């Protein structure tokens, strides 16, 4: 199909544009990599995991203009819940999600015995969309985790 027959879709970020990819015969989004960008997003915002809330899937963020991220975990433990697991997930289509498994992300688990935590972990940004899932076990009205998870991204 020729370039004239397929209209380009609008670029979603100001520093992006649609260019013709001759190998695929279609328009693709391209991003300028000479810009120095930094942005912090809240993947999970002050959620209390207790008897009624045991899992949370955060919002979807479009992140193709960034290359690296720093995951910032703020975890407060009340009493003795069992554990909480964080899953950093990526998607190419906002429909199918894949858990990032390299290094500590394969089983990013915190137990109550570890107490309150404020930690950060570095990760590459590998797909256009990203989100965070958290699953807590052993929680109740008195056994709780309070967590905020942010990502500081650079491009």
Secondary structure, DSSP 8 states (H G I E B T S, - for coil): --GGGS-----SSTTEEEEEETTTTEEEEEE-SSS--EEEEEEEEEEEESSS--EEE---EE-TT--EEEEEEEEEEES---EEEEEEEEESSSSS-EE--SGGGGGEEEEGGG-SEEEEEEEE--SSEEEEEEEEES--SSSEEEEEEEEEEE-
